[in-house]
Amino acid sequence: MVQRAFAAVPTGGRIAAGQSVTVTVPATSANLGPGYDSMGLALGLRDTLRVATTEEAGVRVTVSGEGSESLPDNETHLVARTILERWEALGLRPAGLAIHAENRIPHGRGLGSSAAAVVSALLAADALVPHAVRDRLDGADATFAEAARLEGHPDNVAPAVYGGLTLALQEEGRTVSIGLDLDDSIVPVVAVPDVELSTHRARGLIPASVPHAVAAENGARVGLLVAALGGRTHLLLAGTEDFLHQRFRAEAMPHSASLIAGLRDAGFAAVVSGAGPTVLVLTAGDEEARRAVEFIERRAAAVPSAGNDGENGVSWRVWMPGVDRTGAKVEVH
């Protein structure tokens, strides 16, 4: 589907107090190996955002779960900032805001936490505008286009909005996303380390250009990946081999790179999730997924508490979150 660029709907109206909305948005894993900056998968792990408009001026933010000890509690919070900017673009005067973010998506781990925040904020903002304005908005497609513009990573935003497996890109001022076939047998496993990595730092390690032959090889792997995820699961290992970004980022996440190498040597289709450092394993069925979990847990248990192997001092949370096929959900109260 081709998305139009976001257009403001000037009204000069005011957001009414006394409204509330709940939005849930799934975690996402981008790249999936060779699908750099284009492919993404929605995972069955959701953040929940509750927003109420109040008579009292100002913005109050509370956070539970991931980021509760570090995120701001005022209008500088990403969700609050996005809501207020959205209303300003629509020519609306805001009411007071009471925001509660229940975060289950780890931050700074390559699981789309910022995409989830921006998508949930835009959906909440649009749900609270006057009906005359809401009727002129373009629904999920416009949300995707605007979130991609704000967040900068359509490969994360597309599965957050639509769910499932997506392909996304931006060209000539347009944002494009299509859903791809995803076989029911695909079971993702994620291993989340207790260290963060900024997307900015991870991107800074990637060279500005690569040889033509490398780009051609990566393109071939993307084709294999699409076939593998669509049902030809015997191609998962070959289809997840990347030539554009993972090897360059390895120095910034040696524990993740080491785990991925071990998993791949054992026959598991392991990749970096997004910019990392979370490790994503794409498996064919519950049995293979359980074996991948056991492999990661055995490997983690075997790493000594002191040493120089690069993995030292890192612990892992290992989940089988499932695939989210529905995308963002909005409930107006």
Residue pairs with C-beta under 8 A, 6 or more apart in sequence:
1 141
1 176
1 177
1 178
2 174
2 176
3 141
3 142
3 144
3 145
3 148
3 174
3 175
3 176
3 177
4 138
4 141
4 142
4 145
4 174
5 145
5 149
5 173
5 174
5 175
6 89
6 142
6 145
6 146
6 149
8 89
8 90
8 91
9 90
9 91
9 133
9 136
9 137
10 90
10 91
11 90
11 91
11 92
11 130
11 132
11 133
12 91
12 92
12 93
13 91
13 92
13 93
13 129
13 130
13 132
13 133
14 92
14 93
14 94
14 95
15 53
15 87
15 92
15 93
15 94
15 95
15 128
15 129
15 130
16 53
16 95
16 128
16 130
17 53
17 54
17 55
17 95
17 96
18 53
18 54
18 55
19 52
19 53
19 128
19 332
19 333
20 50
20 51
20 52
20 53
20 332
20 333
21 50
21 51
21 52
21 123
21 124
21 127
21 128
21 330
21 331
21 332
21 333
22 48
22 49
22 50
22 51
22 330
22 331
22 333
23 48
23 49
23 51
23 120
23 123
23 124
23 127
23 328
23 329
23 330
23 331
24 46
24 47
24 48
24 49
24 120
24 328
24 329
25 46
25 47
25 49
25 116
25 119
25 120
25 123
25 160
25 327
25 328
25 329
26 42
26 43
26 44
26 45
26 46
26 116
26 159
26 160
26 163
26 324
26 327
26 328
27 42
27 43
27 45
27 46
27 47
27 104
27 105
27 111
27 112
27 113
27 116
27 321
27 324
28 40
28 41
28 42
28 43
28 111
28 112
28 115
28 116
28 156
28 159
28 160
28 274
29 40
29 41
29 43
29 110
29 111
29 112
29 188
29 190
29 273
29 274
29 278
29 280
30 37
30 39
30 40
30 110
30 112
30 153
30 155
30 156
30 273
30 274
31 37
31 39
31 40
31 155
31 242
31 245
31 271
31 272
31 273
31 274
32 39
32 40
32 41
32 225
32 229
32 240
32 271
32 280
32 282
33 221
33 225
33 239
33 240
33 241
33 242
33 246
33 269
33 271
34 218
34 219
34 221
34 222
34 225
34 239
34 240
34 241
34 242
34 243
34 244
35 155
35 167
35 222
35 225
36 218
36 242
36 244
36 245
37 153
37 155
37 169
38 155
38 167
38 168
38 169
38 222
39 155
39 165
39 166
39 167
39 168
39 180
39 222
39 225
40 112
40 155
40 156
40 158
40 159
40 165
40 166
40 168
41 159
41 164
41 165
41 166
41 182
41 188
41 323
42 159
42 160
42 162
42 163
42 164
42 165
42 166
42 323
42 324
42 325
42 327
43 111
43 188
43 190
43 321
43 322
43 323
43 324
44 321
44 322
44 323
44 324
45 104
45 105
45 111
45 319
45 321
45 324
46 104
46 105
46 324
47 101
47 102
47 103
47 104
47 105
47 113
47 116
47 117
47 120
48 101
48 102
48 104
49 79
49 99
49 100
49 101
49 102
49 117
49 120
49 121
49 124
50 99
50 100
50 102
51 79
51 83
51 97
51 98
51 99
51 124
51 128
52 97
52 98
52 99
53 94
53 95
53 96
53 97
53 98
53 128
54 95
54 96
54 97
54 98
55 95
55 96
56 96
57 96
58 75
58 96
58 97
59 74
59 75
59 77
59 80
59 84
59 96
59 97
59 99
60 73
60 74
60 97
60 98
60 99
61 71
61 72
61 73
61 74
61 77
61 79
61 80
61 99
61 100
61 101
62 73
62 99
62 100
62 101
63 71
63 73
63 77
63 100
63 101
63 103
64 100
64 101
64 102
64 103
65 102
65 103
65 104
66 103
66 104
66 105
66 106
66 107
66 113
67 101
67 103
67 107
67 113
68 103
71 77
71 101
74 80
75 81
75 84
77 99
77 101
78 114
78 117
78 118
78 121
79 99
79 101
79 117
79 120
79 121
79 124
80 97
80 99
80 121
82 117
82 118
82 121
82 122
82 125
82 150
83 94
83 97
83 99
83 121
83 122
83 124
83 125
84 94
84 97
86 121
86 122
86 125
86 126
86 146
87 93
87 94
87 125
87 129
90 129
90 133
92 129
92 130
92 133
101 117
103 113
105 111
105 112
105 113
105 116
106 113
106 192
106 278
106 317
107 113
107 196
108 196
108 197
108 198
109 192
109 193
109 196
109 197
109 273
109 276
109 277
109 278
110 197
110 199
110 272
110 273
110 274
110 275
110 276
110 277
110 278
111 190
111 192
111 273
111 274
111 278
112 156
112 159
112 160
112 274
114 151
114 156
115 147
115 151
115 153
115 156
115 157
115 160
116 160
118 147
118 150
118 151
118 157
119 143
119 147
119 151
119 157
119 160
119 161
119 328
120 328
122 143
122 146
122 147
122 150
123 143
123 328
123 330
124 330
126 134
126 137
126 143
127 134
127 330
127 332
129 137
140 161
140 162
140 327
140 328
143 161
143 328
144 154
144 157
144 158
144 161
144 162
144 175
144 177
145 175
147 157
147 160
147 161
148 154
148 157
148 158
148 168
148 170
148 175
149 175
151 157
153 199
154 168
154 169
154 170
154 175
154 177
155 166
155 168
156 274
157 168
158 166
158 167
158 168
158 177
159 165
159 166
159 324
159 327
160 327
160 328
161 177
161 327
161 328
162 177
162 179
162 327
163 324
163 325
163 326
163 327
164 179
164 180
164 182
164 323
164 324
164 325
164 327
165 179
165 180
165 181
165 182
165 229
165 323
166 177
166 178
166 179
166 180
167 177
167 178
167 180
168 175
168 176
168 177
168 178
169 175
169 176
170 176
180 226
180 229
180 230
181 229
181 230
181 231
182 229
182 230
182 323
182 325
183 229
183 230
183 231
183 233
185 231
185 233
185 284
185 285
186 229
186 233
186 282
186 283
186 284
186 323
187 283
187 284
187 285
187 286
187 288
187 289
187 320
187 322
187 323
188 280
188 281
188 282
188 283
188 289
188 320
188 321
188 322
188 323
189 280
189 281
189 283
189 289
189 292
189 293
189 296
189 318
189 319
189 320
190 273
190 278
190 279
190 280
190 281
190 318
190 319
190 321
191 259
191 278
191 279
191 281
191 296
191 316
191 317
191 318
192 278
192 316
192 317
192 318
192 319
193 253
193 255
193 256
193 277
193 278
193 279
193 314
193 315
193 316
194 314
194 315
194 316
194 317
195 253
195 255
195 277
195 314
196 277
197 252
197 253
197 275
197 276
197 277
198 275
199 274
199 275
201 252
202 249
202 252
202 275
202 276
203 275
205 248
205 249
205 251
205 252
206 244
206 245
206 248
206 249
207 248
210 243
210 244
214 243
214 244
215 243
215 244
217 243
218 242
218 243
218 244
221 238
221 239
221 240
221 241
221 242
221 243
222 239
224 235
224 238
224 239
225 235
225 239
225 240
226 239
227 235
227 239
228 234
228 235
228 236
228 238
228 239
228 240
228 269
228 282
229 236
229 239
229 282
233 284
234 284
236 269
236 282
236 283
236 284
237 264
237 267
237 268
237 269
239 269
240 269
240 270
240 271
240 282
242 271
245 272
246 257
246 260
246 271
246 272
249 257
249 272
249 275
249 276
250 256
250 257
252 276
252 277
253 272
253 276
253 277
254 310
254 311
255 277
255 310
255 311
255 314
256 272
256 276
256 277
256 278
256 279
258 309
258 310
258 311
259 270
259 279
259 296
259 299
259 311
259 316
260 270
260 271
260 272
260 279
262 295
262 299
263 270
263 279
263 281
263 292
263 295
263 296
264 270
266 295
268 281
268 283
268 288
268 291
268 292
268 295
269 281
269 282
269 283
270 279
270 280
270 281
270 292
271 279
271 280
271 281
271 282
272 278
272 279
272 280
273 279
273 280
279 296
281 289
281 292
281 296
283 289
283 291
283 292
289 320
290 320
293 318
293 320
296 316
296 318
297 318
300 315
300 316
303 309
303 311
303 312
303 314
304 312
305 312
305 313
306 312
